[in-house]
Amino acid sequence: MIFIIVVTLSTYVAVGATSSTPLTSSLSPQSKSSRTTEYEQRTCSFVKGLHANLIRFITQEGFHRDLEDTVEVTVTTSAIPLKYFSSGECLLGVYHELSKDVYVDPYEILRNSLLNEYIRVLTNWTDLENPAWLAKSNSTVFIQFKPILTGNLISTESVQLPIHYRYQIPRSHSRMKSRGIRSSAAETGSGMLNPAGYTPVTLPLPELILRCNYWDSVIVEEQCKTISVICDRKSSSKCPWILIPYKSNLKSGTVYIPIGDSDSTFLITSVTTIVSLGGMLFLMLTLVRTKQRLDIEILNSNSANPQFSTHPHED
C-alpha cells in the first residue's frame, strides 16, 4: 500500500514538473494596470480636485511578503467638504483582486487584531494549499484606511497586507539560463538578467475607492464609474464606491520567486522511491522483531508464573 502511494506521488511530481504548460500560463499578465483613469471619470464631479497618490512598497523576501500601502490625496477644489474625512463621513479604501499566483490567508488576518482593524478578505473560500497552476480560487481584499487631515492634504496610516506567493510550475533551469531572460528596468528596478531558477510574478495595482454616507447613490452611479463593495470593513451589505484615478511610485509589483528544476525530476523521483521503500522495509522489520520480543517475554512470564499459565494443570 505504501509503495503504491509513493509511486503515485512520484508520478504526480514528474507530470507536474515536465508539463508542457508555458511559463506564463499561470502568471499574472505583464501588462499595464487596469485601474481607473482620469478620462473615465471626466464627468464625475466628486473626484474633481482630488489628486491621489498610492505609495507602495513590497517588503520581506521569498514566498511570504508584505504590501505596504499609504495613500496621499491633495485637495484643490472639491465638492466634498474636507471635514467629512476627519469625521468619518467619507471613507477611503483599496479594492484588490489578486491573481491565483498570490493569496491572502483570511485566518492570518482574523488572528491579528491590528490587521483585522483595516483589512477584510472578501473571498468566501481561499485555496491555501495548491500551487499556482492548480489553485481553484483567488483572493479579493478590501482595505479601509484611516484618513488624517492636514490642511488640504489627506493622508492615511500605512497598512501592511501580508501576501503569500504560490509555487509555480517547475521549468528547466538549464533552458532558462541559456535563454537569458532579461527583465526591464521599469519592472525590477535593474537591468539584471533573470537568474536561472527564478520566475517573475507581477502584482497589479489595486483600485483606490471613495464613499461618503451623505451621497445619493443614484446620482453617484449616473455621474461616476463605481464599484459595488461592502459599505465598510465591518458591514455585510454593499454600497457603490467611486473609483479614484491616482498615480503610484510603482507601475506594477514584479518580484522573482524560485521555481523547481524539471531537469531533476528523475533524480527526485528515484531518491524518493528508494527512501520510501527503505522506510517501509525498516518498519516491517521493526514490527516483526517487536512481535518476536513480545512473544518471548510472554513465554518467559508464563514459565516464571505457572499459576497464570493458560495450559491446564495435570492432576
C-alpha positions in Angstrom: 0.0 0.0 0.0 2.8 2.4 1.0 4.6 1.5 -2.2 1.6 2.4 -4.3 1.2 5.7 -2.6 4.8 6.6 -3.1 4.7 5.7 -6.8 1.6 7.7 -7.3 3.1 10.8 -5.6 6.3 10.4 -7.6 4.3 10.2 -10.9 2.3 13.2 -9.9 5.5 15.2 -9.2 7.0 14.0 -12.5 3.9 15.0 -14.5 3.8 18.4 -12.9 7.5 19.0 -13.5 7.5 18.0 -17.1 4.3 19.6 -18.1 4.4 21.5 -21.4 2.4 24.4 -20.0 4.1 27.7 -20.9 5.9 29.7 -18.3 3.3 32.5 -18.4 0.2 30.3 -18.3 -0.3 30.6 -14.5 1.3 34.0 -14.1 -0.3 37.4 -13.9 -0.2 39.2 -17.3 2.7 41.5 -17.7 0.5 44.4 -18.8 -0.5 47.8 -17.7 -2.7 48.2 -14.7 -6.4 48.2 -15.4 -7.1 50.9 -12.7 -9.5 53.8 -13.5 -8.1 56.7 -15.5 -9.0 60.4 -15.2 -10.6 60.3 -18.6 -13.1 57.6 -17.4 -14.1 59.8 -14.5 -14.3 63.1 -16.5 -18.0 63.5 -15.8 -17.7 62.7 -12.0 -17.8 66.0 -10.0 -17.0 64.2 -6.8 -13.4 63.3 -7.8 -12.5 66.6 -9.5 -9.9 68.4 -7.5 -8.7 65.2 -5.8 -5.1 64.4 -6.8 -4.3 61.0 -5.3 -1.1 59.1 -4.9 -0.6 55.5 -3.8 2.8 54.8 -2.3 3.5 51.1 -2.3 6.5 49.0 -1.1 6.9 45.3 -1.3 8.9 44.2 1.7 10.3 40.9 3.0 11.9 38.1 0.9 10.9 34.7 -0.6 7.3 33.5 -0.8 5.9 35.4 2.1 5.9 39.2 1.7 4.2 42.4 2.8 2.4 45.0 0.7 2.9 48.3 2.5 0.4 50.9 1.2 0.0 54.6 2.0 -2.4 57.0 0.3 -2.0 60.7 -0.1 -4.7 62.9 -1.6 -4.1 66.6 -2.3 -7.3 68.6 -2.5 -7.6 71.7 -4.7 -11.2 72.3 -5.5 -13.5 69.5 -4.3 -17.3 69.1 -3.9 -16.6 67.1 -0.7 -16.0 69.2 2.5 -12.7 68.2 3.9 -14.1 67.9 7.4 -16.1 64.8 6.3 -12.8 62.9 6.0 -11.8 63.5 9.6 -15.3 62.9 10.9 -15.7 59.5 9.2 -18.5 60.7 7.0 -16.3 59.9 3.9 -14.1 56.8 3.7 -11.1 55.9 1.6 -10.3 52.3 0.7 -8.5 50.0 -1.6 -10.1 47.1 -3.5 -7.6 44.5 -4.6 -8.3 41.4 -6.9 -5.3 39.2 -6.7 -4.4 36.6 -9.3 -4.0 32.9 -8.4 -0.3 33.4 -8.1 -0.8 35.2 -4.8 -3.2 34.7 -1.9 -4.1 36.3 1.4 -4.7 34.0 4.3 -8.0 35.1 5.9 -7.2 33.2 9.1 -4.0 35.2 9.5 -5.9 38.4 9.2 -8.5 37.3 11.7 -5.9 36.3 14.3 -4.1 39.6 14.1 -6.1 42.3 15.7 -4.1 45.1 14.1 -4.6 43.7 10.6 -8.2 42.9 11.3 -8.8 46.5 12.1 -8.1 47.6 8.5 -8.4 44.5 6.2 -11.2 42.3 5.1 -10.8 39.3 2.9 -14.0 39.2 0.7 -13.4 35.8 -0.9 -15.7 33.2 0.6 -13.1 30.4 0.3 -9.4 30.7 -0.2 -7.3 27.8 -1.5 -4.3 27.8 0.8 -2.6 24.6 -0.3 -2.4 24.2 -4.1 0.3 25.6 -6.3 -0.5 28.3 -8.8 -1.3 26.0 -11.7 -3.8 24.0 -9.6 -5.3 26.8 -7.5 -9.1 26.9 -7.5 -9.6 30.4 -6.1 -8.0 33.8 -5.9 -8.2 36.4 -3.1 -10.2 39.6 -3.2 -9.2 42.1 -0.4 -10.8 45.3 0.9 -8.6 47.7 3.0 -10.3 50.6 4.8 -7.9 53.4 5.6 -8.0 55.9 8.4 -7.7 59.4 6.8 -5.5 62.0 8.5 -6.3 65.6 7.5 -3.5 68.2 7.4 -4.5 71.4 5.7 -5.5 70.4 2.2 -3.7 67.1 2.4 -5.5 63.8 3.2 -3.0 61.1 4.1 -3.5 57.7 5.6 -1.8 55.4 8.0 0.5 52.8 6.4 -1.2 49.4 6.1 0.8 46.2 5.7 -1.0 43.4 3.9 0.7 40.0 4.2 0.7 38.1 0.9 1.8 34.6 0.0 3.1 33.6 -3.4 2.2 30.2 -4.6 4.7 27.6 -6.1 5.0 28.0 -9.8 5.2 25.1 -12.3 8.7 23.7 -12.5 10.8 24.5 -15.5 14.1 23.5 -16.9 16.7 25.7 -15.3 19.3 25.0 -18.0 16.9 26.2 -20.7 16.1 29.3 -18.7 19.7 30.1 -18.3 20.5 29.6 -21.9 17.7 32.0 -22.9 18.9 34.7 -20.6 15.5 36.2 -20.0 16.0 39.9 -19.4 13.7 41.9 -17.2 13.0 45.6 -17.9 14.4 48.1 -15.5 10.9 49.6 -15.1 9.6 46.3 -13.6 12.6 45.2 -11.5 14.5 48.3 -10.8 17.6 47.0 -12.5 18.7 45.6 -15.9 19.9 42.4 -14.4 19.3 39.1 -16.1 16.6 36.9 -14.6 18.7 34.2 -12.8 18.0 30.6 -13.7 15.6 29.0 -11.3 13.5 32.2 -10.7 10.4 33.4 -12.4 8.7 36.8 -12.4 5.3 37.2 -10.8 3.5 40.5 -11.3 1.1 42.0 -8.8 -1.2 44.5 -10.5 -2.0 47.8 -8.7 -5.4 47.9 -6.9 -8.4 50.3 -7.2 -8.5 53.3 -4.9 -12.1 53.9 -3.9 -14.1 56.6 -2.1 -17.5 56.7 -0.5 -19.5 59.3 1.5 -22.5 58.4 3.6 -24.5 61.6 2.6 -24.3 60.8 -1.1 -27.3 60.0 -3.3 -26.2 56.7 -4.7 -28.4 57.1 -7.8 -26.7 60.4 -8.7 -23.3 59.0 -8.0 -23.8 56.0 -10.2 -25.1 58.2 -13.0 -22.1 60.5 -13.0 -19.2 58.3 -11.9 -17.6 55.0 -12.6 -18.3 53.0 -9.4 -17.8 49.5 -8.0 -20.1 47.7 -5.5 -18.1 46.8 -2.4 -19.1 46.3 1.3 -20.1 49.7 2.9 -17.2 49.4 5.4 -14.9 46.8 6.9 -17.5 45.5 9.4 -20.5 45.7 7.1 -22.2 42.8 5.3 -24.2 45.0 2.9 -22.8 46.6 -0.2 -22.6 50.2 -1.3 -21.4 52.0 -4.5 -17.8 53.3 -4.2 -16.3 55.8 -6.6 -13.1 54.7 -8.4 -10.4 57.4 -7.9 -7.7 57.9 -10.6 -4.3 58.0 -9.0 -0.6 57.9 -9.6 1.8 55.5 -7.9 5.5 55.0 -7.4 5.2 51.5 -8.9 3.7 50.6 -12.3 3.4 47.1 -11.0 4.9 44.9 -8.3 7.1 42.4 -10.1 9.2 40.0 -7.9 11.2 36.9 -8.7 10.5 33.7 -6.8 12.3 30.4 -7.1 10.8 27.5 -9.0 11.5 23.8 -9.2 14.0 22.4 -11.7 12.4 19.9 -14.1 15.9 18.7 -15.0 16.0 17.0 -11.6 12.7 15.1 -12.0 14.2 11.6 -12.5 16.7 12.1 -9.6 14.0 13.3 -7.2 11.6 10.6 -8.1 14.2 7.9 -7.8 15.6 9.1 -4.4 12.0 9.5 -3.1 11.0 6.0 -4.1 14.2 4.4 -2.7 13.9 6.2 0.6 10.3 5.4 0.9 10.8 1.7 0.2 13.7 1.6 2.6 11.5 3.2 5.3 8.8 0.6 4.6 11.2 -2.3 4.9 12.6 -0.9 8.1 9.1 -0.5 9.5 8.2 -4.1 8.6 11.4 -5.5 10.2 10.8 -3.4 13.3 7.2 -4.8 13.6 8.4 -8.4 13.1 11.2 -8.0 15.8 8.8 -6.4 18.2 6.3 -9.2 17.8 9.1 -11.8 18.4 10.3 -9.9 21.5 6.8 -9.7 23.0 6.2 -13.4 22.3 9.5 -14.3 24.2 8.5 -12.0 27.1 5.1 -13.6 27.4 6.6 -17.2 27.3 9.2 -16.3 30.0 6.5 -14.7 32.1 4.3 -17.9 31.9 7.3 -20.1 32.8 8.1 -18.0 35.9 4.4 -17.8 37.0 2.8 -21.2 36.2 -0.4 -20.2 38.0 -1.0 -17.7 35.3 -0.4 -20.2 32.5 -3.1 -20.8 30.1 -2.3 -24.5 29.9 -4.5 -26.8 32.1 -2.8 -28.5 35.2 -2.4 -32.2 35.4 -3.8 -33.9 38.5 
